[in-house]
Amino acid sequence: MSVTWDQEGAQKLRVSSLTRETLNILIIVLLSLLCAVGLLGNLLVCMAIKLNRKLHNITNYFLFSLTLTDLLVCGVVMPLSLIVELNQGMWTWNFLMCLLYIYADVFLCTASIVHMSIISIDRYLGISKPLKARNKSKTLMKVKLASVWIATILISCPIVIMALIDSRNVFNGNTCRITNRYYMIYGSILAFLIPFLIMVVTYIRTTNLLKRQPSLISHQRTATNSHTEVPIILRHNFTQSNYIPKKVQNVIPFRRNIGMTKGPLKTTLLPIYCERRMEMLEKNRPRNLRKRTKIAVFAIGDKITKKEAIPKRSTELTNEHKATRVLAIVFACFFICWTPFFGGNLVLGFCGKRCALPPTIASFFLWLGYFSSTINPLIYTIFNRQFRRTVLEILRCHCAYSVQNTYTSNYYWRQLHNNNWVTTDRPDLEQERSNPLRCKGCLDESKPSRQEQSVQSIQPDGLPLVTNRGISLLQKNVQPAVSHHLQNKLKTKHLSWKKPRWTTTHFTEHIIEEIIFNI
C-alpha cells in the first residue's frame, strides 16, 4: 500500500510540476508579447504624430511626450521586470543595477501619470477658453512639458537619496523592490492620488462645458436661417490718365447678416467680363496722352446660402467631443490599471508587513500597471480616425510621392501657357493630397516636386481661378491683359505650396491692376 501511495504521489508531483512549468512558460510568453505590442504601438503613434502634420497640435505634443514615456517603459522597465519574473522574483545583479532599475521604474511610470493629468488640464482649458488656447505659443507648450518632467524628477528623486543613505530601502541581498513605508505613502499620494483627482475634476467640468455648447450653436443657426441668400454685387469703373485721377464708382459693399457668426465662407468665382473703350483726345496733346482707356469690370456676384454660413464652431465641438471621449477611455483604463498597485502600496505603507500581499498578487498588480503603457496607443489608434488612418498607412508602407504607375482616374487641370488654358490628363492627385505621408521611400519625408507645386498653385482650394467663358472673354476683349508678368506673379508671389484663400475681390483687383499695368 505504501509503495502504491508513493508511486501515485510521485506521479501527482510530476504532473503538478509539469503544469506549473507550462503555466510559467505561458505567462512568460504573454508578458513578452505585452512588451512587444507596447513597443510597436507606441512607436507607431510617435511616427504618426511626426509624419502627419494634421496631428501637430498642442494636445498631440503632450501626447507625443507621453508616448515616448510609455515607449521607454515598454523598452526598459518591462524587460527588466520580465527577467525578474523568470528568476522567480530573485535579483541576480548588484546594488547599482537595482537602484537604476527602481529609479527607471518610478520615474517613467510617474511621468506617464503626470502627463495624463496635464493633458486633462490642457483639454479643459482649451474648451473653457478657446481663444486663449488657440493663441498659445510653442514656447508656452515647451514650458509646460518642462514642468511635467521637473515634477516627475521631484517625485522620484527621494527614493535615490534614501537608497544611497540605506541600501536596504531598495535592495535586500536577493530582492530588489521598495521597502520604505514612508516613500510608499509619499509616492502613492503624489504620483497617483493627486493626478487622479485632477483628471476626475477636469473631465467632469469638461463634460459639463461640452453639454452647454450645443444649445448655443443651435441658437446661432436659428439666427442665421432668417435670410437664405445674401448676394454680393461689385461694380467697379476705373479710368486712368495723367490728367484723370483714378475713380471708383457704383460700389455696392458686401453686407453680412447680423445673425451670422464669423467664419470661413464658401466662395464660388464667376466669370469676369471686361470691356475696353478707346477714346482719342485732341491732337494737340502729347503723344503719350492721346488715348484714354476706360475699363469696366462688372457682374461679379456670389450667393451665400444658409448651409454655407453654418459656423465652424459646430465642427470644432464635434471634434472636442470625440477627443474628450478618447481621453475618458484612457483615464478609465488608467484607473483600472494603477489603482490596485497604488492601493496595495498605501495599505502596506500604513499597515506594515502584516498586510503584505502574496508575491503572485503583488506581481500581477505591478504588471497590470505596466499594461497601461501598452494599451494607451491602442486606444488612440482605435478611437481616433486620423491616428488610425496614419498608422494604417505606415503599416502598409504606402508613400504619397513614390513613383507608381497606378491611375485611379484622370485629373483634369488647367495650365496657364501663352495666355491659353489647356486641359490635359493628369494622375489622380486628390488621393495623394489626402495622404498623411509625403515621402519618396517608405517613411522618408520629402518635398513635393516643382511640377506638383505648379499644379497645386494653379488651382487653389480646389476651385478654378476663372471659368472658361470668363477667360475667353478676357482673351477676346483684352488680349494683352494676362501677361507673362501676371503669370509669374500668380505662380510665385500669391500662390505657394500651401493652399491660399483667394476671394472674388482679391482676384478682381489683381486682374484690374495687371490690365492697367500692361496698358
LOFILO-780507 format. One record per residue (C-alpha): chain; x, z, y. Coordinates in steps of 0.25 Angstrom, whole numbers. Example, Ala and Ser with C-alpha at 12.3 -4.5 7.8 and 13.67 -1.06 7.14 Angstrom:
2
+---+-------+-------+-------+
! c !    px !    pz !    py !
+---+-------+-------+-------+
! A !    49 !    31 !   -18 !
! A !    55 !    29 !    -4 !
+---+-------+-------+-------+
//
This chain:
519
+---+-------+-------+-------+
! c !    px !    pz !    py !
+---+-------+-------+-------+
! A !     0 !     0 !     0 !
! A !    11 !     4 !     9 !
! A !    19 !   -10 !     6 !
! A !     6 !   -17 !     9 !
! A !     4 !   -10 !    22 !
! A !    18 !   -13 !    26 !
! A !    16 !   -27 !    24 !
! A !     3 !   -28 !    31 !
! A !     9 !   -20 !    43 !
! A !    21 !   -29 !    44 !
! A !    12 !   -41 !    44 !
! A !     4 !   -36 !    55 !
! A !    16 !   -32 !    63 !
! A !    21 !   -46 !    61 !
! A !     8 !   -53 !    65 !
! A !     7 !   -44 !    77 !
! A !    22 !   -47 !    81 !
! A !    19 !   -62 !    80 !
! A !     6 !   -61 !    88 !
! A !    14 !   -53 !    99 !
! A !    25 !   -63 !    99 !
! A !    15 !   -75 !   100 !
! A !     8 !   -67 !   111 !
! A !    21 !   -65 !   119 !
! A !    24 !   -80 !   118 !
! A !    10 !   -84 !   123 !
! A !    12 !   -74 !   135 !
! A !    26 !   -80 !   138 !
! A !    21 !   -94 !   137 !
! A !     9 !   -90 !   146 !
! A !    18 !   -83 !   157 !
! A !    28 !   -95 !   156 !
! A !    16 !  -105 !   159 !
! A !    11 !   -96 !   170 !
! A !    25 !   -97 !   177 !
! A !    26 !  -112 !   175 !
! A !    12 !  -114 !   181 !
! A !    15 !  -105 !   192 !
! A !    28 !  -113 !   195 !
! A !    21 !  -126 !   194 !
! A !     9 !  -123 !   202 !
! A !    16 !  -116 !   214 !
! A !    26 !  -127 !   214 !
! A !    15 !  -138 !   215 !
! A !     8 !  -130 !   226 !
! A !    21 !  -129 !   234 !
! A !    23 !  -144 !   232 !
! A !     8 !  -147 !   236 !
! A !    10 !  -140 !   249 !
! A !    23 !  -146 !   252 !
! A !    19 !  -161 !   249 !
! A !     5 !  -161 !   255 !
! A !     4 !  -160 !   270 !
! A !   -11 !  -157 !   269 !
! A !    -7 !  -143 !   263 !
! A !     2 !  -140 !   275 !
! A !    -5 !  -129 !   282 !
! A !    -3 !  -114 !   285 !
! A !   -10 !  -109 !   273 !
! A !    -3 !  -118 !   264 !
! A !    10 !  -114 !   270 !
! A !     7 !  -100 !   265 !
! A !     2 !  -105 !   252 !
! A !    16 !  -113 !   250 !
! A !    23 !  -100 !   252 !
! A !    14 !   -93 !   243 !
! A !    16 !  -104 !   232 !
! A !    31 !  -102 !   234 !
! A !    30 !   -88 !   231 !
! A !    21 !   -90 !   219 !
! A !    31 !  -101 !   214 !
! A !    43 !   -90 !   215 !
! A !    34 !   -80 !   207 !
! A !    32 !   -90 !   196 !
! A !    46 !   -95 !   196 !
! A !    54 !   -82 !   198 !
! A !    46 !   -70 !   195 !
! A !    37 !   -74 !   183 !
! A !    48 !   -80 !   175 !
! A !    56 !   -66 !   176 !
! A !    43 !   -59 !   172 !
! A !    42 !   -68 !   161 !
! A !    56 !   -65 !   156 !
! A !    52 !   -50 !   157 !
! A !    39 !   -53 !   148 !
! A !    48 !   -60 !   138 !
! A !    57 !   -47 !   137 !
! A !    44 !   -39 !   136 !
! A !    46 !   -32 !   149 !
! A !    61 !   -30 !   148 !
! A !    70 !   -33 !   159 !
! A !    83 !   -39 !   154 !
! A !    91 !   -41 !   167 !
! A !    98 !   -31 !   177 !
! A !    92 !   -23 !   189 !
! A !    95 !   -34 !   199 !
! A !    87 !   -45 !   192 !
! A !    76 !   -35 !   190 !
! A !    76 !   -32 !   205 !
! A !    76 !   -47 !   208 !
! A !    64 !   -49 !   199 !
! A !    56 !   -37 !   204 !
! A !    58 !   -41 !   219 !
! A !    55 !   -56 !   216 !
! A !    42 !   -52 !   209 !
! A !    38 !   -42 !   220 !
! A !    42 !   -51 !   231 !
! A !    36 !   -64 !   227 !
! A !    23 !   -58 !   222 !
! A !    21 !   -51 !   235 !
! A !    24 !   -63 !   243 !
! A !    13 !   -71 !   235 !
! A !     3 !   -60 !   238 !
! A !     7 !   -59 !   253 !
! A !     6 !   -74 !   254 !
! A !    -9 !   -73 !   249 !
! A !   -13 !   -63 !   259 !
! A !    -6 !   -71 !   271 !
! A !   -13 !   -83 !   266 !
! A !   -27 !   -76 !   267 !
! A !   -24 !   -71 !   281 !
! A !   -20 !   -85 !   285 !
! A !   -33 !   -91 !   279 !
! A !   -41 !   -80 !   287 !
! A !   -34 !   -83 !   300 !
! A !   -36 !   -98 !   298 !
! A !   -51 !   -97 !   297 !
! A !   -53 !   -86 !   307 !
! A !   -44 !   -92 !   318 !
! A !   -43 !  -107 !   314 !
! A !   -38 !  -111 !   328 !
! A !   -26 !  -101 !   327 !
! A !   -24 !  -105 !   313 !
! A !   -22 !  -120 !   316 !
! A !   -12 !  -117 !   327 !
! A !    -3 !  -109 !   318 !
! A !    11 !  -114 !   319 !
! A !    21 !  -115 !   307 !
! A !    29 !  -104 !   314 !
! A !    18 !   -94 !   312 !
! A !    16 !   -99 !   298 !
! A !    31 !   -96 !   295 !
! A !    30 !   -82 !   301 !
! A !    18 !   -79 !   292 !
! A !    26 !   -84 !   280 !
! A !    38 !   -76 !   284 !
! A !    29 !   -63 !   286 !
! A !    24 !   -65 !   272 !
! A !    38 !   -65 !   266 !
! A !    42 !   -54 !   275 !
! A !    31 !   -45 !   270 !
! A !    34 !   -49 !   256 !
! A !    48 !   -44 !   257 !
! A !    44 !   -31 !   264 !
! A !    34 !   -28 !   252 !
! A !    44 !   -32 !   241 !
! A !    57 !   -26 !   247 !
! A !    55 !   -11 !   244 !
! A !    56 !   -14 !   229 !
! A !    70 !   -19 !   230 !
! A !    74 !    -7 !   238 !
! A !    68 !     2 !   228 !
! A !    75 !    -5 !   217 !
! A !    88 !    -4 !   224 !
! A !    87 !    11 !   226 !
! A !    82 !    13 !   212 !
! A !    82 !     2 !   201 !
! A !    72 !    10 !   193 !
! A !    61 !     5 !   202 !
! A !    62 !    -9 !   196 !
! A !    72 !    -8 !   184 !
! A !    72 !     1 !   173 !
! A !    82 !    -4 !   163 !
! A !    74 !   -14 !   155 !
! A !    62 !   -15 !   164 !
! A !    60 !   -22 !   178 !
! A !    48 !   -18 !   185 !
! A !    44 !   -10 !   198 !
! A !    42 !     5 !   194 !
! A !    42 !    11 !   208 !
! A !    28 !    16 !   210 !
! A !    29 !    16 !   225 !
! A !    32 !     2 !   226 !
! A !    21 !    -2 !   217 !
! A !    11 !     4 !   226 !
! A !    18 !    -2 !   239 !
! A !    19 !   -16 !   233 !
! A !     5 !   -16 !   227 !
! A !    -1 !   -12 !   241 !
! A !     8 !   -21 !   250 !
! A !     9 !   -33 !   240 !
! A !    -5 !   -33 !   234 !
! A !   -16 !   -23 !   240 !
! A !   -14 !   -27 !   255 !
! A !   -12 !   -42 !   253 !
! A !   -25 !   -42 !   244 !
! A !   -33 !   -34 !   255 !
! A !   -28 !   -45 !   265 !
! A !   -33 !   -56 !   256 !
! A !   -47 !   -50 !   254 !
! A !   -49 !   -47 !   268 !
! A !   -45 !   -61 !   273 !
! A !   -52 !   -68 !   262 !
! A !   -65 !   -61 !   265 !
! A !   -64 !   -63 !   280 !
! A !   -60 !   -78 !   278 !
! A !   -73 !   -80 !   269 !
! A !   -82 !   -74 !   280 !
! A !   -76 !   -83 !   290 !
! A !   -78 !   -95 !   282 !
! A !   -92 !   -91 !   279 !
! A !   -95 !   -91 !   294 !
! A !   -89 !  -105 !   297 !
! A !   -99 !  -114 !   291 !
! A !  -110 !  -109 !   300 !
! A !  -102 !  -113 !   312 !
! A !   -99 !  -126 !   306 !
! A !  -114 !  -129 !   303 !
! A !  -117 !  -125 !   317 !
! A !  -107 !  -135 !   323 !
! A !  -112 !  -146 !   314 !
! A !  -127 !  -144 !   319 !
! A !  -122 !  -145 !   333 !
! A !  -114 !  -157 !   330 !
! A !  -126 !  -164 !   324 !
! A !  -134 !  -164 !   337 !
! A !  -128 !  -178 !   340 !
! A !  -126 !  -188 !   329 !
! A !  -117 !  -198 !   336 !
! A !  -108 !  -198 !   349 !
! A !  -104 !  -211 !   354 !
! A !   -91 !  -214 !   360 !
! A !   -90 !  -225 !   370 !
! A !   -78 !  -228 !   378 !
! A !   -77 !  -239 !   389 !
! A !   -64 !  -242 !   396 !
! A !   -62 !  -252 !   407 !
! A !   -47 !  -254 !   411 !
! A !   -41 !  -263 !   422 !
! A !   -27 !  -263 !   425 !
! A !   -19 !  -269 !   436 !
! A !    -8 !  -265 !   446 !
! A !   -19 !  -264 !   457 !
! A !   -30 !  -260 !   448 !
! A !   -30 !  -246 !   442 !
! A !   -34 !  -242 !   428 !
! A !   -48 !  -238 !   427 !
! A !   -57 !  -233 !   416 !
! A !   -72 !  -235 !   417 !
! A !   -84 !  -233 !   409 !
! A !   -78 !  -222 !   401 !
! A !   -88 !  -214 !   393 !
! A !   -82 !  -201 !   388 !
! A !   -84 !  -196 !   374 !
! A !   -93 !  -184 !   373 !
! A !   -93 !  -174 !   362 !
! A !  -105 !  -167 !   357 !
! A !  -105 !  -153 !   361 !
! A !  -109 !  -148 !   347 !
! A !   -98 !  -156 !   341 !
! A !   -85 !  -148 !   337 !
! A !   -71 !  -153 !   340 !
! A !   -65 !  -160 !   328 !
! A !   -59 !  -174 !   323 !
! A !   -70 !  -185 !   325 !
! A !   -70 !  -197 !   316 !
! A !   -67 !  -210 !   325 !
! A !   -70 !  -224 !   322 !
! A !   -63 !  -234 !   330 !
! A !   -72 !  -246 !   335 !
! A !   -67 !  -260 !   340 !
! A !   -61 !  -261 !   353 !
! A !   -66 !  -272 !   362 !
! A !   -57 !  -277 !   373 !
! A !   -59 !  -287 !   383 !
! A !   -49 !  -293 !   393 !
! A !   -52 !  -299 !   406 !
! A !   -42 !  -307 !   415 !
! A !   -45 !  -307 !   430 !
! A !   -36 !  -315 !   439 !
! A !   -32 !  -309 !   452 !
! A !   -29 !  -316 !   465 !
! A !   -17 !  -326 !   464 !
! A !   -10 !  -319 !   476 !
! A !    -8 !  -306 !   467 !
! A !     5 !  -305 !   460 !
! A !     6 !  -312 !   446 !
! A !     7 !  -299 !   439 !
! A !    -7 !  -295 !   445 !
! A !   -15 !  -307 !   443 !
! A !   -22 !  -303 !   431 !
! A !   -30 !  -291 !   428 !
! A !   -34 !  -286 !   415 !
! A !   -47 !  -279 !   412 !
! A !   -49 !  -273 !   399 !
! A !   -61 !  -266 !   394 !
! A !   -62 !  -259 !   381 !
! A !   -76 !  -254 !   377 !
! A !   -85 !  -251 !   366 !
! A !   -77 !  -241 !   359 !
! A !   -86 !  -231 !   352 !
! A !   -87 !  -221 !   341 !
! A !   -98 !  -212 !   335 !
! A !   -96 !  -199 !   330 !
! A !  -107 !  -194 !   321 !
! A !  -111 !  -180 !   317 !
! A !  -104 !  -181 !   304 !
! A !   -90 !  -185 !   310 !
! A !   -92 !  -173 !   320 !
! A !   -92 !  -162 !   310 !
! A !   -82 !  -152 !   313 !
! A !   -69 !  -152 !   305 !
! A !   -70 !  -137 !   304 !
! A !   -80 !  -138 !   293 !
! A !   -70 !  -145 !   284 !
! A !   -60 !  -135 !   288 !
! A !   -69 !  -124 !   284 !
! A !   -71 !  -130 !   270 !
! A !   -56 !  -130 !   268 !
! A !   -55 !  -116 !   273 !
! A !   -66 !  -112 !   262 !
! A !   -58 !  -119 !   251 !
! A !   -45 !  -113 !   255 !
! A !   -51 !   -99 !   256 !
! A !   -57 !  -101 !   242 !
! A !   -44 !  -104 !   237 !
! A !   -38 !   -92 !   243 !
! A !   -49 !   -84 !   238 !
! A !   -45 !   -88 !   224 !
! A !   -31 !   -86 !   226 !
! A !   -34 !   -72 !   231 !
! A !   -43 !   -69 !   219 !
! A !   -32 !   -73 !   209 !
! A !   -22 !   -65 !   217 !
! A !   -31 !   -52 !   216 !
! A !   -33 !   -55 !   201 !
! A !   -19 !   -57 !   198 !
! A !   -12 !   -46 !   206 !
! A !   -22 !   -35 !   206 !
! A !   -19 !   -30 !   192 !
! A !    -4 !   -29 !   195 !
! A !    -4 !   -22 !   208 !
! A !   -16 !   -13 !   203 !
! A !    -7 !    -9 !   192 !
! A !     5 !    -6 !   201 !
! A !    -4 !     2 !   210 !
! A !    -9 !    11 !   199 !
! A !     5 !    12 !   193 !
! A !    11 !    16 !   207 !
! A !     0 !    27 !   209 !
! A !    -1 !    32 !   195 !
! A !    13 !    30 !   189 !
! A !    17 !    27 !   175 !
! A !     5 !    33 !   168 !
! A !    -3 !    22 !   174 !
! A !     7 !    11 !   170 !
! A !     1 !    -2 !   164 !
! A !     5 !    -7 !   150 !
! A !    16 !   -17 !   151 !
! A !     8 !   -28 !   146 !
! A !    -3 !   -26 !   156 !
! A !     7 !   -24 !   167 !
! A !    14 !   -37 !   163 !
! A !     0 !   -44 !   163 !
! A !    -3 !   -39 !   177 !
! A !    10 !   -44 !   182 !
! A !     9 !   -58 !   177 !
! A !    -6 !   -58 !   182 !
! A !     0 !   -57 !   196 !
! A !    10 !   -68 !   193 !
! A !    -1 !   -76 !   189 !
! A !    -6 !   -76 !   204 !
! A !     6 !   -84 !   208 !
! A !     3 !   -95 !   197 !
! A !   -12 !   -96 !   200 !
! A !   -11 !   -98 !   215 !
! A !    -6 !  -113 !   215 !
! A !   -17 !  -116 !   204 !
! A !   -27 !  -111 !   214 !
! A !   -22 !  -119 !   225 !
! A !   -22 !  -132 !   217 !
! A !   -35 !  -130 !   210 !
! A !   -44 !  -126 !   222 !
! A !   -37 !  -134 !   234 !
! A !   -39 !  -149 !   233 !
! A !   -27 !  -152 !   242 !
! A !   -18 !  -144 !   233 !
! A !   -24 !  -149 !   220 !
! A !   -22 !  -164 !   225 !
! A !    -8 !  -162 !   229 !
! A !    -4 !  -155 !   217 !
! A !   -10 !  -166 !   208 !
! A !    -2 !  -176 !   216 !
! A !    11 !  -168 !   214 !
! A !     8 !  -167 !   199 !
! A !     5 !  -182 !   198 !
! A !    17 !  -185 !   206 !
! A !     9 !  -195 !   214 !
! A !    16 !  -199 !   226 !
! A !     9 !  -206 !   238 !
! A !    20 !  -215 !   243 !
! A !    26 !  -218 !   230 !
! A !    27 !  -233 !   226 !
! A !    15 !  -237 !   218 !
! A !     8 !  -250 !   215 !
! A !    -6 !  -244 !   213 !
! A !   -16 !  -248 !   223 !
! A !   -30 !  -242 !   223 !
! A !   -36 !  -251 !   234 !
! A !   -32 !  -260 !   245 !
! A !   -30 !  -252 !   258 !
! A !   -32 !  -261 !   270 !
! A !   -24 !  -258 !   282 !
! A !   -22 !  -265 !   295 !
! A !    -9 !  -269 !   301 !
! A !    -7 !  -272 !   315 !
! A !     2 !  -284 !   316 !
! A !     3 !  -295 !   327 !
! A !   -10 !  -290 !   333 !
! A !   -17 !  -292 !   320 !
! A !   -24 !  -283 !   310 !
! A !   -20 !  -287 !   296 !
! A !   -27 !  -282 !   284 !
! A !   -18 !  -280 !   271 !
! A !   -19 !  -274 !   258 !
! A !   -12 !  -260 !   257 !
! A !   -11 !  -250 !   245 !
! A !   -21 !  -238 !   246 !
! A !   -14 !  -229 !   255 !
! A !   -26 !  -219 !   256 !
! A !   -23 !  -213 !   243 !
! A !    -8 !  -211 !   248 !
! A !   -12 !  -205 !   261 !
! A !   -21 !  -195 !   254 !
! A !   -10 !  -192 !   244 !
! A !    -4 !  -178 !   248 !
! A !    10 !  -182 !   243 !
! A !    19 !  -192 !   250 !
! A !    31 !  -195 !   242 !
! A !    39 !  -207 !   237 !
! A !    43 !  -200 !   224 !
! A !    36 !  -189 !   217 !
! A !    35 !  -176 !   226 !
! A !    44 !  -183 !   236 !
! A !    39 !  -184 !   251 !
! A !    42 !  -196 !   259 !
! A !    37 !  -202 !   272 !
! A !    28 !  -214 !   272 !
! A !    33 !  -228 !   274 !
! A !    32 !  -235 !   287 !
! A !    22 !  -245 !   281 !
! A !    13 !  -233 !   277 !
! A !    15 !  -227 !   291 !
! A !    10 !  -240 !   297 !
! A !    -2 !  -241 !   288 !
! A !    -5 !  -227 !   292 !
! A !    -3 !  -229 !   307 !
! A !   -11 !  -241 !   307 !
! A !   -24 !  -234 !   302 !
! A !   -25 !  -220 !   308 !
! A !   -35 !  -211 !   302 !
! A !   -40 !  -222 !   292 !
! A !   -46 !  -230 !   303 !
! A !   -42 !  -243 !   309 !
! A !   -38 !  -243 !   323 !
! A !   -48 !  -254 !   327 !
! A !   -57 !  -263 !   319 !
! A !   -55 !  -278 !   316 !
! A !   -65 !  -282 !   327 !
! A !   -58 !  -274 !   337 !
! A !   -44 !  -279 !   334 !
! A !   -50 !  -294 !   334 !
! A !   -56 !  -292 !   348 !
! A !   -43 !  -286 !   353 !
! A !   -35 !  -298 !   348 !
! A !   -45 !  -307 !   353 !
! A !   -47 !  -302 !   367 !
! A !   -34 !  -294 !   370 !
! A !   -23 !  -302 !   362 !
! A !   -11 !  -294 !   367 !
! A !   -17 !  -281 !   367 !
! A !   -12 !  -276 !   354 !
! A !     3 !  -278 !   356 !
! A !    15 !  -275 !   348 !
! A !    17 !  -263 !   357 !
! A !     3 !  -258 !   353 !
! A !     7 !  -260 !   338 !
! A !    20 !  -252 !   339 !
! A !    13 !  -241 !   347 !
! A !     2 !  -240 !   337 !
! A !    11 !  -239 !   326 !
! A !    22 !  -229 !   332 !
! A !    16 !  -221 !   343 !
! A !     2 !  -218 !   340 !
! A !     2 !  -219 !   325 !
! A !    10 !  -211 !   315 !
! A !    10 !  -207 !   300 !
! A !     1 !  -196 !   303 !
! A !   -13 !  -201 !   306 !
! A !   -16 !  -201 !   321 !
! A !   -30 !  -199 !   326 !
! A !   -34 !  -211 !   334 !
! A !   -46 !  -211 !   343 !
! A !   -54 !  -222 !   349 !
! A !   -50 !  -218 !   363 !
! A !   -35 !  -217 !   359 !
! A !   -35 !  -231 !   353 !
! A !   -43 !  -237 !   365 !
! A !   -34 !  -232 !   375 !
! A !   -22 !  -237 !   367 !
! A !   -27 !  -251 !   366 !
! A !   -30 !  -252 !   381 !
! A !   -17 !  -247 !   384 !
! A !   -10 !  -257 !   376 !
! A !   -19 !  -269 !   381 !
! A !   -16 !  -265 !   395 !
! A !    -1 !  -263 !   392 !
! A !     0 !  -277 !   386 !
! A !    -8 !  -284 !   397 !
+---+-------+-------+-------+
//
